[in-house]
Amino acid sequence: MVGDLIWMSIVMWLVALFAFAPLGYFIYMYSMKSGEPFGETEPHGDSESVVLDVAEGLIHKIKDLLGKK
């Protein structure tokens, strides 16, 4: 009975360790680079994107079909 309880505790600690490892890694990398976890990134909206251009065009076409401008 006590052995089962100890074994269950060990298993729960291992599961928690694996579950929270990515979060710990992210926090570690974030603190290493002074608040820049992904390195040098451009501000949102300043870079050109084909996907964003296609989506914007599609939205405008749908608005035109619905008669909303």
Secondary structure, DSSP 8 states (H G I E B T S, - for coil): -HHHHHHHHHHHHHHHHHHHHHHHHHHHHHHHTTS-TTSS---TTSS--HHHHHHHHHHHHHHHHHT--
